[in-house]
Every structure is written in structure tokens, then in C-alpha cells.
Amino acid sequence: MAKKSQSAFDLIKIKEDLTDLLNNFSTLVSSESSDIRERVLTLIPAFHLLRKLGTNIIPRGAALSARERILAYLQRYPERIIDSEELLVVSGITDYQRRIRELRSEMGWPVLSGKTVRMMLKEGEWDSATTEDVSGMKPDQYFFLTSGQDKEAAYRWKLSNEIRNKDISVKDKLLEYFRKNTGRKITGEELSYLAKDAKEWARRVRELRTEEGWPIKTKNTGNPELPVGVYVLEEDKQAEKHDRKIDDIIRVAVLERDDYSCRKCGWSLSMRRPEDPRQFLELHHLDYHADKGANDLDNLITICNMHHDYIHKHKMNKAEVLNWVKTRED
């Protein structure tokens, strides 16, 4: 209670001092004898007091450093568009952007820039239905995800710097990073940095998934349990060539119809455990693609990797599979 009382006292004192300084400035402006520099010098302490007022908005004890104040503010407003001016006020420093980078790279807090969000939105990698409208986000605005702190962030940013400086294509950099982080959640901000802010990085990720068959998922493209703005390579394995032609719209429609769970055992991604051989979901062609089976809703069902292997091991045909999945192993 004492800390809150002291903080309230400080705010009142700052406000009084600021009012006095502004009154003095007003007097100088109305005086013909004062020059411009005198007015500027009068405003300097007012500027410092105004900045101090902003840094006292967050209760004392909740945050101490500029970086901690920024984090405390972002945590209060997750998945909301935050203007850079807001962070300038609460941090009390002009170099607040460096503190945001530290929060990302050293501490693993998922802070996305407007530039990254817009790129993901453009390539259909953003689930607009679950967040406020981000279509008008500016590059210097920010969006704090609800995925929580990533303890491995420092390691990943070191790895990212190594890959970032390689003389290879953006797509190859992205793929190498995903493969070395299989199963880990990766933010769009990490991928943007890895690609040296290349404008088409989100499109390259989509190509890796849709054209080259890497199981890279987002909330909007196959894994609804992921936080918005996050990617994960579910398995370090490319899909067979014919499976790479399944359109994202069809893929998601099949998963939605099957409630994002295996038609045989009911397993879903939320049930994933290290000791369980079931680690991801796959789409199975009832009429095999090699036999001209179509990549459409009626010919595809959702199966966990373990039961998908079982189907192919026993070379089960369409009728056998449909009868087999009727006896669910819930």
C-alpha cells in the first residue's frame, strides 16, 4: 500500500511542477523581450517531466526498467494494435525499439511488427477471424501474441544469425531454420529477420508448404491450436509429390470436417505427448492418387501418422479403410 501511495504522490507532484513550467513558458511567449532560445530552454525541463509522467503510469513495483515497462504494457493489451508512440511514452526513452528487439531475441517474448503482420495477412497466413482488423497496421505498430515466453529464443536467434548470413536463397534459409527447429513454434518476426526483411518471405514459406510439401502449419492453415502469427514445421519430412498438390482450402476443409482428429482413434494435436508415436495428422487418399484418386473433400480423410502408416503397410483399399475407421479406438 505504501508504494501505491508514494506513486500517487509522485504523479501529483509531477503534474504540479509541469503545470508551473508550462505557465512560465506561457508568460515568456507573451513577453516581447524573450527570444526563441529562452523559450526552448524553458521547455526542456517540461519535456523531462512529461516523460517522467509517462514512465509513472505503470504502477511502481510492476516494472522498473524501460524494457520491463514496455513488456508490462504489452502484456496488458495482448493481440491489440499498439502504436509506437504508446511505447515511447511508457518506456520514457527514444531508443525503445532496441528494447523491443531485446524482448524478442534475448527473452523470447512474441512481439510482431506491423510489417510482419501485413506480410502474413497478404499471404493468407493470418487468421483474421480471431483478432481485431490488422489490415491497416503500420510498420511501426506492434502486436503482442498470447503464445507466451519462449525460453529457447536466445538459442534460436543465434542460429538465425548464422543462417541469415549464408549465401543462399531466402527460401533455403527459411527451410534450414524450420528443419533445425522441427516441432517448435516460430513467430513471423523471426522469419522476417532471418530473410533480412525480404518482402516475399511469407510467400516463400507458403511455397515450401504448398509446392514442396513441407508440413508447415499456422492457425489458419491446418493447426487451429497454434496462436495467430506463429508457424511450426510439424515433421522434418516432405509429403509425397502427389500430396503436395492438395490445395490449402481443401486441406483445411477436410480437417474441419473431421474435427481436426484422426478418423480411426480420435487423436488430435492437443493430445500430443513425447512418448506417443502419434505426433501429427495426415490426409489419406481413399482412392490412391496413383490410381487417379482426386485431391478433393470426398476422397480425403484425416488420419494420424501411426494409423496412416498402418493403412499403407496393409495396402488397404477404400472400402477396407471406411469399414476400419467405423470401429474407432477412442
C-alpha positions in Angstrom: 0.0 0.0 0.0 2.9 2.4 0.8 4.3 2.0 -2.7 1.0 2.8 -4.3 0.6 5.9 -2.1 4.1 7.1 -2.9 3.4 6.6 -6.7 0.2 8.6 -6.5 2.1 11.4 -4.6 4.8 11.4 -7.3 2.2 11.8 -10.1 0.5 14.7 -8.3 3.9 16.4 -7.7 5.0 15.9 -11.4 1.7 17.3 -12.6 2.1 20.4 -10.4 5.7 21.0 -11.5 4.7 20.5 -15.1 1.8 23.0 -14.8 4.2 25.6 -13.3 6.7 25.2 -16.1 4.0 25.5 -18.8 2.7 28.6 -17.1 6.2 30.1 -17.1 6.5 29.2 -20.8 3.2 30.9 -21.5 4.5 34.0 -19.7 7.6 34.0 -21.9 5.6 33.6 -25.1 3.5 36.6 -24.2 6.6 38.7 -23.4 8.2 40.6 -26.2 11.6 40.6 -24.5 12.1 36.8 -24.6 13.9 35.1 -27.5 13.4 31.7 -29.1 16.3 30.0 -27.2 15.0 31.2 -23.9 11.6 29.6 -24.7 13.3 26.3 -25.8 15.4 26.2 -22.6 12.2 26.7 -20.6 10.6 23.7 -22.3 13.4 21.3 -21.7 12.6 20.5 -18.0 8.9 20.3 -19.0 9.8 17.7 -21.6 11.7 15.7 -19.0 8.8 15.9 -16.6 6.3 14.9 -19.2 8.5 11.8 -20.0 8.7 11.1 -16.2 4.9 11.3 -16.0 4.6 8.7 -18.7 7.0 6.3 -17.0 5.0 6.5 -13.8 1.7 5.4 -15.5 2.6 1.8 -14.8 2.5 1.2 -11.0 5.9 1.2 -9.3 6.9 -2.3 -8.5 5.2 -3.7 -11.6 8.1 -2.6 -13.8 11.4 -0.8 -13.2 13.5 -0.6 -16.4 12.3 0.8 -19.7 12.3 -2.7 -21.1 10.2 -4.0 -18.2 7.7 -1.1 -18.6 7.3 -1.9 -22.3 6.7 -5.6 -21.5 4.2 -4.8 -18.7 2.3 -2.6 -21.1 2.2 -5.1 -23.9 1.1 -7.8 -21.5 -1.9 -5.7 -20.5 -3.1 -5.4 -24.1 -2.4 -8.7 -25.9 -3.5 -9.1 -29.6 -4.2 -5.4 -29.8 -2.6 -3.0 -32.2 -0.2 -0.8 -30.2 1.3 2.4 -31.6 5.0 3.2 -31.3 4.1 6.5 -29.6 2.5 4.5 -26.7 5.7 2.6 -26.1 7.7 5.8 -26.3 5.5 7.2 -23.5 5.6 4.2 -21.2 9.3 3.5 -21.8 10.4 7.1 -21.3 13.3 6.6 -23.8 13.7 7.3 -27.5 15.6 4.0 -28.1 12.6 1.9 -27.2 12.8 -0.1 -30.5 16.1 -1.7 -29.2 14.3 -2.7 -26.0 11.6 -4.4 -28.2 14.3 -6.3 -30.1 15.8 -7.4 -26.8 12.4 -8.6 -25.6 12.2 -10.8 -28.7 15.7 -12.1 -29.1 17.0 -12.3 -25.6 13.9 -13.0 -23.7 11.6 -14.7 -26.2 8.5 -12.5 -26.0 6.4 -12.7 -29.1 6.2 -9.1 -30.3 5.3 -8.7 -34.0 5.8 -5.6 -36.0 3.1 -4.2 -38.3 5.3 -5.0 -41.3 5.4 -8.7 -40.3 1.7 -8.9 -39.7 0.8 -7.3 -43.0 3.1 -9.7 -44.8 1.5 -12.7 -43.2 -2.0 -11.3 -43.9 -1.1 -10.8 -47.6 -0.2 -14.5 -48.0 -3.2 -15.9 -46.1 -1.1 -16.9 -43.1 -3.0 -14.8 -40.6 -6.4 -15.8 -39.0 -8.3 -12.5 -39.2 -11.4 -14.1 -37.7 -9.8 -14.4 -34.3 -8.1 -11.0 -34.0 -9.0 -7.4 -34.5 -8.7 -6.0 -38.0 -5.0 -5.7 -38.8 -5.2 -4.8 -42.5 -4.4 -1.2 -41.8 -1.4 -1.8 -39.5 1.6 0.5 -40.0 5.2 -0.8 -40.0 5.9 0.9 -36.7 2.9 -0.5 -34.8 3.2 -3.7 -32.7 1.1 -6.8 -31.9 1.8 -8.9 -28.8 0.9 -12.6 -29.2 -0.6 -14.7 -26.5 1.7 -17.7 -27.1 3.8 -16.8 -24.1 7.6 -16.5 -23.5 9.9 -18.8 -25.4 12.8 -19.9 -23.2 14.8 -21.1 -26.3 14.6 -17.8 -28.0 18.2 -16.8 -27.4 19.5 -20.0 -28.9 17.2 -19.6 -31.9 18.3 -16.0 -32.6 21.9 -17.1 -32.5 21.1 -19.8 -35.0 19.1 -17.4 -37.1 22.1 -15.0 -37.3 24.2 -17.9 -38.6 21.8 -18.9 -41.3 20.9 -15.3 -42.1 24.4 -14.5 -43.3 24.7 -17.6 -45.6 25.0 -17.0 -49.3 21.8 -19.0 -50.2 18.3 -18.1 -51.3 15.7 -16.8 -48.8 13.6 -20.0 -49.3 16.7 -22.2 -48.4 17.3 -20.1 -45.3 13.8 -20.5 -44.2 13.8 -24.2 -44.8 17.0 -24.7 -42.9 15.7 -22.8 -40.0 12.5 -24.7 -39.9 14.2 -28.1 -40.1 16.6 -27.2 -37.2 13.5 -26.2 -35.2 11.1 -29.0 -36.1 8.2 -29.1 -33.8 9.0 -25.7 -32.2 6.8 -22.6 -32.5 8.4 -19.9 -34.6 7.0 -16.3 -34.9 6.7 -14.5 -38.2 9.0 -11.9 -36.8 11.8 -14.5 -36.6 11.3 -15.4 -40.2 11.2 -11.8 -41.3 14.5 -11.2 -39.6 16.0 -14.4 -41.0 15.1 -13.3 -44.5 16.7 -9.9 -43.9 13.2 -8.4 -44.2 12.8 -9.6 -47.8 9.3 -8.6 -48.8 8.3 -12.0 -50.1 9.4 -14.2 -47.1 5.8 -15.2 -46.2 5.2 -16.2 -49.8 8.3 -18.4 -49.7 7.0 -20.1 -46.6 3.7 -20.8 -48.3 5.6 -22.2 -51.3 7.5 -24.5 -49.0 4.2 -25.9 -47.7 2.0 -25.9 -50.8 4.5 -26.6 -53.6 7.3 -28.5 -51.9 5.3 -30.4 -49.4 6.8 -29.4 -46.1 4.2 -29.7 -43.3 4.5 -26.0 -42.1 1.3 -25.1 -40.3 -0.3 -21.9 -38.9 -3.6 -21.3 -37.1 -5.1 -20.5 -40.5 -3.6 -23.4 -42.5 -4.1 -26.7 -40.6 -3.4 -26.2 -36.9 -6.1 -24.2 -35.1 -4.4 -24.7 -31.8 -1.5 -22.5 -32.8 -1.5 -18.9 -31.7 -2.1 -16.4 -34.5 1.2 -15.2 -36.0 3.1 -18.5 -35.3 4.4 -21.2 -37.6 5.5 -24.8 -36.9 7.1 -27.4 -39.0 5.3 -30.5 -37.7 7.7 -33.1 -39.1 11.1 -33.0 -40.9 9.7 -34.8 -43.9 8.3 -33.7 -47.2 4.9 -35.0 -48.3 4.8 -37.3 -51.4 4.7 -35.4 -54.6 1.0 -36.1 -55.3 0.0 -34.9 -51.8 1.8 -31.6 -52.4 -1.0 -30.6 -54.9 -3.7 -30.6 -52.2 -5.0 -27.0 -52.1 -4.9 -25.3 -48.7 -8.6 -24.7 -48.9 -9.3 -28.4 -49.4 -6.8 -29.4 -46.7 -8.4 -27.2 -44.1 -11.9 -28.2 -45.2 -11.0 -31.9 -44.6 -9.5 -31.2 -41.2 -12.5 -29.1 -40.2 -15.0 -31.8 -41.3 -13.0 -34.4 -39.3 -12.8 -32.1 -36.3 -9.0 -31.9 -36.6 -8.7 -35.5 -35.3 -7.8 -39.0 -36.6 -10.9 -40.8 -38.0 -9.6 -44.0 -36.5 -8.6 -43.2 -33.0 -9.8 -39.6 -32.4 -6.3 -38.4 -31.7 -5.7 -34.6 -32.1 -2.7 -32.3 -31.8 -3.8 -31.2 -28.3 -3.1 -34.8 -27.2 0.5 -34.9 -28.4 2.9 -36.4 -25.9 6.6 -37.2 -26.4 6.2 -40.9 -25.6 3.2 -41.3 -28.0 4.1 -42.4 -31.6 1.2 -40.2 -32.9 2.8 -36.8 -33.5 0.9 -35.3 -36.4 -2.2 -35.6 -38.7 -2.1 -36.5 -42.4 -4.6 -36.7 -45.2 -5.2 -40.1 -46.7 -6.5 -40.7 -50.3 -9.3 -43.3 -50.1 -8.8 -43.9 -53.8 -5.0 -43.8 -54.1 -3.6 -40.9 -56.1 -1.5 -43.3 -58.1 -4.9 -44.8 -59.3 -6.1 -41.3 -60.3 -7.7 -40.6 -56.9 -8.7 -37.0 -56.6 -7.5 -34.3 -54.2 -11.0 -33.4 -53.1 -13.1 -33.4 -50.0 -14.8 -36.8 -50.7 -11.6 -38.7 -51.4 -9.6 -37.5 -48.4 -9.9 -38.3 -44.7 -7.8 -37.2 -41.7 -5.6 -39.9 -40.1 -2.8 -39.7 -37.5 0.7 -40.7 -38.7 0.6 -44.0 -36.9 -2.6 -45.2 -38.5 -1.7 -43.8 -41.8 1.4 -46.0 -41.8 -0.8 -48.9 -40.9 -3.1 -48.3 -43.9 -0.3 -48.3 -46.3 1.6 -51.2 -44.7 -1.5 -53.4 -45.2 -2.4 -51.8 -48.6 -6.0 -51.2 -47.6 -8.4 -50.2 -50.3 -11.2 -47.6 -50.0 -13.9 -50.0 -48.7 -11.5 -51.5 -46.2 -10.4 -48.2 -44.8 -14.0 -46.9 -44.4 -15.0 -50.1 -42.6 -11.9 -50.0 -40.5 -12.4 -46.4 -39.3 -16.0 -47.2 -38.3 -14.6 -49.1 -35.3 -13.0 -46.1 -33.6 -10.4 -46.7 -31.0 -11.3 -43.8 -28.7 
